[in-house]
């Protein structure tokens, strides 16, 4: 199912596929549910897979509400309520991982198991410098250069060469639905202002923190710190895959995810 659904004060484009226990898949800065399309297809025979385009992005409708991690987390929780889902496994990648942390901290009754992929508990100076640079590229060079930079930063070089046409097609699709520089800057502000270091130690859900060793956007030490702060968190490092490992090394990512959810 792919449809627009009234949630809170906006209308979100949702994608739902499969049968079984609910599995909520939260996307990152790109904001589009299609990041998880391969993962949803893989797990559809055993989970009720659900994702959505963030407000103001993809096929969701514009909104006057300023975008923050808290707002996006509230959208996710409201969506579960709208669909009559009391509790779900929650998987968040990058910004989606920040959203998932917020849900686990503030709405713990909604979370069965928690998976935080390529995420962070709070900012680091190098992380802030990277996003300051990305803002400069967006403002001074335009959306296409900004998206190309993001792909070259987040994909392994070997993957970008082997999948160059697919990568460029993805950039073209994102440009077609680009919400504008102001919205994207606002979303990057949501990324850099996320800091739950003081609160994630209170997460009670069984948690997997997973990342790729060569991640260039949310580097390994950020995932190490996040795992160390969550009591009993399981921590797994994939040998390669860079920031977009769920797409670039899908077999490795999905096998680890399946093992955790089945345990």
N, C-alpha and C positions, 0 to 999 in steps of 0.2 A: 504494500500500500504506500502511495505517495500522495500527500494531500496537504492543504492549508487548514490549520486548526486554530480556532480562537483559544488563546491561552493568556491569562492575566489581562493586560491592557493592549495586547498586540495579536498578530496572527502569524503563527510559525509554520514553516514548511517542514513536515515530518515525513520520515521514511520508516516503515515498519515491515518486517519480514520474518517469517518463521513461526515455530510453535515451541512451547516449553516455558521454563522459568524466564522471567523478564531480564533482559540484558540491555542496559542503557549505555550507549556509546557516545561520548562527548568529544566534539571536535576541537581543534586548536584555533590559532589565529586566522586561518583561512576561512573558518566559520561555516563551511559547507559540509553537509552530511555525507556527500559522496566520497569524502576521504575514507569512510568506513565501508564502502560498497563491497569490496572483496572480502572483508572480514565478516560482514553480514551474510553474504552468500555462503561462506564457509560454515558458519554456525547456525544457519537457519533450520537445519534438521534437528537441532537440540535446544535452541533458545528462541524466545520471542524477542527478536532484535529490534531496537528502537534507536533512532537518532533524529536530529533536527538541525536545520540551518539556524544559526544564531539570529536574533532580531537584528534588522538592518542589513543582513548579508544574504547572499544566495537568493533563494526564492521566497524567503520570509519578507514580511512587509516592513516598511520604514517605521520608525518609532521616535517620539520626542524625548524619551527617557535616556539620560546619559548612561553609556555602557560602562559597567563595572563588573568585576567577577561576581559580586553579590547579586546583581541584577540577573546575570546569566544563570546563576545557581537557582535563584528563585523561579526563573522560567522553567528550568528542568524539573524542579519539584512540583510546580503547578501543572506541568504537562503530565507527570505521573498521576497526579490527582485527577486531572481531566479525563484520563484514560482508565481510571479505576484501578491503577496499579499501586498497591500498598507498599511494596518493597521490591527492589531490583538489585541485581549485580550492577555495579557502576564502574565503567571503564572510561578513564579520561586521558587524552593525549595532549601534552604541552599545556596550552591555555585550558584545554578540557580537563587536564589533571588538576589545575588550580580550582576550576569549578567543582570538580569531584571532591577535593579537599573541603571546600566550603560546605558542600552538602553533608559530608561525613561529620563535620564539626557541628553544624547548626541544625541538621535534620537527620540525626543518626538512625532514627527509626525507619528511614527510607532505604537504607543501604544494607544489602546482604553481604556480599564481598566487594572489596574495593581494589581497583587496579589503577596505579598511577604511572603512566608511561611518559618518559622524557619530560618530567615536570620538575618543580622546585618549590621549596617551602617559603623562600623569601629571596630578594634580589642580592646580587653580588656586583661590585664595581665593574667587572669585566662584562657581565650580563647587561648592565645599564648602558655601558659604552657601545655595545653591539646594537642595541635598539636605538640609541641616539644616532648612530650611523645610518641605520635603516630609515629613520625618519628623514634624515638629510637626503638620502637617495630618493625617497618618495617625493619630497618637496621640490628638489632641484632637478631631478631627472625624469620624474613621472612614474605612473603606476606600472607600466610594462617593465621598466628597468628595475623597479622595486621588487616586482614579482620574480623576475629573472634572478636577481640577487638572492632572494629567499630560497629559490630552488637550488641554486649553486651552493649556497651555504648548507642547506638541509639534506641534500641528496649526496651519496657517495659519488666521487668522480667517475668511477667505473659504471655506476648505474646511470648517471646523466648521459654518458656516451652511448651506452647500449640502448637507452630509452629516450633519445633526444627528441624524436618526433612526438612521442606521447607527452613528454614534459612540455614542449611548446604548445601542444593542443590543450593541455591543462591550463597553461597561462592564458591562452586565448579565451577559454571558457570562463575563467575568473574575471578577465577584463570585461567580458560581455555583461557580467552582473555586478561589476565593481560599484560599490555604494558611494564612492567619492573619497577624496583625500582626508576631509575632516573626520569622517566616520572611521577611516583606517587609523588615523592618528589617535583618535579616542580609544580604539581597541588596543593599540600599542601602549597607551597609558594604563589601560586595565592590566596588561601584562606586567609592566614595570612596577606598578603599585601593589601588586599582590604580595602580601607578607602575612603568613599564618604560622610563623615559627613558634609563637607563644601558645598556639592553640592546637596544632596537630598532635602534640603528645596526648591529647585527650581523645583521639580517635579510638573507638572500640571495635570497629569492623575488622575482620581478618583482611590483611592488606598485602598486596604484592606491589613493590616498586620495581620497575623494569626500565632499562635504558640500553643504548648501544655505546660501546666503549669509545667510538669515534664521533660521538654527537658534537657538532660544532655550534649549535644554537643554545641548547641547555646541557652544558658539558657534564661529564661523569660526576665531578664533585658535588654538583647540585642534587643529583639523585642519591648519592651517598649520604649527604646531609639529611635529606628528606626521610630516607629509610631509617636513619639513626634516631630520628625524633619520634617516630611512630612506634609505640610499644609492640614488640613481637612481629614487626613487619618482615616479610620475606623480601630479599633483594636479589635480583638476577641481572646480570650484565651480558648482553649479546656481544659477540666478538666484533661485529660490524653492522652497518645499516644506516649510520648517521641519524639525524634527527627524525627522518621520516621512515624509520625502520619498519613500522607496521605495513608499509607499502613496498619498501625496497628489499626487505628480507621477510616476506610474509609467512613463509613456512616456519621459520624459527620463532617469530613472534606468536603466531597462532598456536603452535605446539606448546609453548610455555603458558600461554593464556588458558588453553584447554586443560592442561594439567592442574593449574591452580584452581580453576572453577570446579573441577571434578573431585578435588581432594576433600 
